[in-house]
Amino acid sequence: MGECALLTSADRRALAYLLRNAVNFTPDGGRLEVRLEADDHAATLVVTDTGMGIPESEQGRLFTRFFRSTTATEQAVQGPAWASPSSSPS
């Protein structure tokens, strides 16, 4: 068996935020898929949903503290459109 790196606390928080946002921003009747892809060297978590999305022009700001996408703002969605792990309370 190969080595298994454990998730850090920050990793777990980031994963929780990612999944929470995917659930919160996927409309009723929408689709949410979480898939783990792995090979001998790495694992990749793939999350796909039918939510409102974040405009490509704003995706570079995803990890900016207190960032809120225009799609969430325009649709008056409550809560952060993406809560960066660095902006969450410990």
Buried (B, 14 or more C-beta within 10 A) or exposed (E): EEEEEEEEEEEEBBBEBBBEBBEBBBEEEEEBEEEEEEEEEEEEEEEEBBBBEBEEEBEEBEEEEEBBBEBBEEEEBEEBBBBBBEBEEE
